[in-house]
């Protein structure tokens, strides 16, 4: 008999996203599920929405309670569950259509304690893999492993992209912290360490929504209360103590130290400017005390930006840290960046800081037209902190090669002013000749990128496509070959060339007569 999967969904005032979340569960290709929907004291219409799903499908079960928070609600979901496996889903997120099927198959093939797959962050405009998952090459290949073999898995403390064997949680008395922020840090760490077999798959299973207000400083400021930071410090400290008390290998301790420093720098120190002034002294004391317990050599493994923040904090150069934080949270009240010939500079009290590596352009094609055998593309370019036009090139790169085909766009300053930097928002027009791609002797895909040529330390960006191009505007025919633009699953601009071969010609001719 197929294994039952219990999908636990805590719900609190999630009505803008709830139907999409539940619809993604309803669409699962693996039918043997029970959906434990727990209304955690919502004051909107969430319960009404949940009731409709419970009435229409007996697998959806509704439970209601007074508001207790995420940790308590997830724990209750586990106690209510009847499945061999448990999957946690937040009410504003979605899961891929085959997520449960793929994870169950992977777990059962190897009798794994849990199976885990890729996460994608998304909103209406873009999709991307979390930066930490990219940096540590997580979930890029199918494999059976363990934390001792793959300690980098510790960098992912998300509970929701994993199919947990229920016995792993119950036999080890693993539960979410209640009444605290970061309730999942302890459970995910201990479960990963205790799991004898971890099955990794390279498919996207979880879609983690970027809430539209997520980067709003006023919202983030609420998250930067001293209590919030202290909860994370406490969770990370207890996790390390457990690792030490359990005599875990040095390799795991070192990985946890690196994770801890990355967590604190990226999620708290970089947002230093958003901490209330009356809490800053205590905040600094607690964070520095925590970081002093971690070997200083760990900081050498940090990326450059995080290394700068770490150094400023540990050397008590708080004035410069504050300026840096204002720049990276876009909360400066006047221009702090000076745009030189090939660098973007922040002039601090102690020194000048080259922030060019943090200046990543965002370029989006918003229109494609075909005229006189040429494509004409137009759209918007955002160059953070730019006060003068920052010229660059769009280039196409074959997915199976390293050669580049460059195109120089025509730039102009947009009328829309985004901030204190007059040229952050720019418009562009780009002409592309399809003949530039015709050296290829086979079907091939080209991906498009943008680079600020005058600023070599600025990161290269994928060109985004803000819509799905129509056939008549996105397709060209050259020497019998078909070239067409398309929007990738991640919202980027790519182009495919289909070479005209006799085999394809015959296949296209007879396809309409083949019975489906």
Secondary structure in CASP SS format (residue, H / E / C, confidence):
PFRMAT SS
TARGET T0000
AUTHOR 0000-0000-0000
METHOD secondary structure of the structure
MODEL  1
X C 1.00
X C 1.00
X C 1.00
X C 1.00
X E 1.00
X E 1.00
X E 1.00
X E 1.00
X E 1.00
X E 1.00
X E 1.00
X C 1.00
X C 1.00
X C 1.00
X H 1.00
X H 1.00
X H 1.00
X H 1.00
X H 1.00
X H 1.00
X H 1.00
X H 1.00
X H 1.00
X H 1.00
X H 1.00
X H 1.00
X C 1.00
X C 1.00
X C 1.00
X C 1.00
X C 1.00
X C 1.00
X E 1.00
X E 1.00
X E 1.00
X E 1.00
X E 1.00
X E 1.00
X E 1.00
X E 1.00
X C 1.00
X C 1.00
X C 1.00
X C 1.00
X C 1.00
X H 1.00
X H 1.00
X H 1.00
X H 1.00
X H 1.00
X H 1.00
X H 1.00
X H 1.00
X H 1.00
X H 1.00
X H 1.00
X C 1.00
X C 1.00
X C 1.00
X E 1.00
X E 1.00
X E 1.00
X E 1.00
X E 1.00
X E 1.00
X C 1.00
X C 1.00
X C 1.00
X C 1.00
X H 1.00
X H 1.00
X H 1.00
X H 1.00
X H 1.00
X H 1.00
X H 1.00
X H 1.00
X H 1.00
X H 1.00
X H 1.00
X C 1.00
X C 1.00
X C 1.00
X C 1.00
X E 1.00
X E 1.00
X E 1.00
X E 1.00
X C 1.00
X C 1.00
X C 1.00
X C 1.00
X C 1.00
X E 1.00
X E 1.00
X C 1.00
X C 1.00
X C 1.00
X H 1.00
X H 1.00
X H 1.00
X H 1.00
X H 1.00
X H 1.00
X H 1.00
X H 1.00
X H 1.00
X H 1.00
X H 1.00
X H 1.00
X C 1.00
X C 1.00
X C 1.00
X E 1.00
X E 1.00
X E 1.00
X E 1.00
X E 1.00
X E 1.00
X E 1.00
X E 1.00
X E 1.00
X C 1.00
X C 1.00
X C 1.00
X C 1.00
X E 1.00
X E 1.00
X C 1.00
X C 1.00
X H 1.00
X H 1.00
X H 1.00
X H 1.00
X H 1.00
X C 1.00
X C 1.00
X C 1.00
X C 1.00
X C 1.00
X C 1.00
X C 1.00
X E 1.00
X E 1.00
X E 1.00
X C 1.00
X C 1.00
X C 1.00
X C 1.00
X C 1.00
X H 1.00
X H 1.00
X H 1.00
X H 1.00
X H 1.00
X C 1.00
X C 1.00
X C 1.00
X C 1.00
X C 1.00
X C 1.00
X E 1.00
X E 1.00
X E 1.00
X E 1.00
X H 1.00
X H 1.00
X H 1.00
X H 1.00
X H 1.00
X H 1.00
X C 1.00
X C 1.00
X C 1.00
X C 1.00
X C 1.00
X C 1.00
X C 1.00
X C 1.00
X C 1.00
X C 1.00
X C 1.00
X C 1.00
X C 1.00
X H 1.00
X H 1.00
X H 1.00
X H 1.00
X H 1.00
X H 1.00
X H 1.00
X H 1.00
X H 1.00
X H 1.00
X C 1.00
X C 1.00
X C 1.00
X E 1.00
X E 1.00
X E 1.00
X E 1.00
X E 1.00
X E 1.00
X E 1.00
X E 1.00
X E 1.00
X E 1.00
X E 1.00
X E 1.00
X C 1.00
X C 1.00
X C 1.00
X C 1.00
X C 1.00
X C 1.00
X C 1.00
X H 1.00
X H 1.00
X H 1.00
X H 1.00
X H 1.00
X H 1.00
X H 1.00
X C 1.00
X C 1.00
X H 1.00
X H 1.00
X H 1.00
X H 1.00
X H 1.00
X H 1.00
X H 1.00
X H 1.00
X H 1.00
X H 1.00
X H 1.00
X H 1.00
X H 1.00
X H 1.00
X H 1.00
X H 1.00
X H 1.00
X H 1.00
X H 1.00
X H 1.00
X C 1.00
X C 1.00
X C 1.00
X C 1.00
X H 1.00
X H 1.00
X H 1.00
X H 1.00
X H 1.00
X H 1.00
X H 1.00
X H 1.00
X H 1.00
X H 1.00
X H 1.00
X H 1.00
X H 1.00
X H 1.00
X H 1.00
X H 1.00
X H 1.00
X H 1.00
X C 1.00
X H 1.00
X H 1.00
X H 1.00
X H 1.00
X H 1.00
X H 1.00
X C 1.00
X C 1.00
X H 1.00
X H 1.00
X H 1.00
X H 1.00
X H 1.00
X H 1.00
X H 1.00
X H 1.00
X H 1.00
X H 1.00
X H 1.00
X H 1.00
X H 1.00
X H 1.00
X H 1.00
X H 1.00
X C 1.00
X C 1.00
X C 1.00
X H 1.00
X H 1.00
X H 1.00
X H 1.00
X H 1.00
X H 1.00
X C 1.00
X C 1.00
X H 1.00
X H 1.00
X H 1.00
X H 1.00
X H 1.00
X H 1.00
X H 1.00
X H 1.00
X H 1.00
X H 1.00
X H 1.00
X C 1.00
X C 1.00
X C 1.00
X H 1.00
X H 1.00
X H 1.00
X H 1.00
X H 1.00
X H 1.00
X H 1.00
X H 1.00
X H 1.00
X H 1.00
X H 1.00
X C 1.00
X C 1.00
X C 1.00
X C 1.00
X C 1.00
X C 1.00
X C 1.00
X C 1.00
X E 1.00
X E 1.00
X E 1.00
X C 1.00
X C 1.00
X C 1.00
X C 1.00
X E 1.00
X E 1.00
X E 1.00
X E 1.00
X C 1.00
X C 1.00
X C 1.00
X C 1.00
X E 1.00
X E 1.00
X E 1.00
X C 1.00
X H 1.00
X H 1.00
X H 1.00
X C 1.00
X C 1.00
X C 1.00
X E 1.00
X E 1.00
X E 1.00
X E 1.00
X E 1.00
X E 1.00
X E 1.00
X E 1.00
X E 1.00
X E 1.00
X C 1.00
X C 1.00
X E 1.00
X E 1.00
X E 1.00
X E 1.00
X E 1.00
X E 1.00
X E 1.00
X E 1.00
X E 1.00
X C 1.00
X C 1.00
X C 1.00
X C 1.00
X C 1.00
X C 1.00
X C 1.00
X C 1.00
X C 1.00
X C 1.00
X E 1.00
X E 1.00
X E 1.00
X E 1.00
X E 1.00
X E 1.00
X C 1.00
X C 1.00
X C 1.00
X C 1.00
X C 1.00
X E 1.00
X E 1.00
X E 1.00
X E 1.00
X C 1.00
X C 1.00
X E 1.00
X E 1.00
X E 1.00
X E 1.00
X C 1.00
X C 1.00
X C 1.00
X C 1.00
X C 1.00
X C 1.00
X C 1.00
X C 1.00
X C 1.00
X C 1.00
X C 1.00
X E 1.00
X E 1.00
X E 1.00
X E 1.00
X E 1.00
X E 1.00
X E 1.00
X E 1.00
X E 1.00
X H 1.00
X H 1.00
X H 1.00
X H 1.00
X C 1.00
X C 1.00
X C 1.00
X C 1.00
X C 1.00
X C 1.00
X E 1.00
X E 1.00
X E 1.00
X E 1.00
X E 1.00
X E 1.00
X E 1.00
X E 1.00
X C 1.00
X C 1.00
X C 1.00
X C 1.00
X C 1.00
X C 1.00
X C 1.00
X C 1.00
X C 1.00
X E 1.00
X E 1.00
X C 1.00
X E 1.00
X E 1.00
X C 1.00
X C 1.00
X C 1.00
X C 1.00
X C 1.00
X H 1.00
X H 1.00
X H 1.00
X H 1.00
X E 1.00
X E 1.00
X E 1.00
X E 1.00
X C 1.00
X C 1.00
X E 1.00
X E 1.00
X E 1.00
X E 1.00
X E 1.00
X E 1.00
X E 1.00
X C 1.00
X C 1.00
X C 1.00
X C 1.00
X E 1.00
X E 1.00
X E 1.00
X E 1.00
X E 1.00
X E 1.00
X E 1.00
X C 1.00
X C 1.00
X C 1.00
X H 1.00
X H 1.00
X H 1.00
X H 1.00
X H 1.00
X H 1.00
X H 1.00
X H 1.00
X H 1.00
X H 1.00
X C 1.00
X C 1.00
X C 1.00
X C 1.00
X C 1.00
END
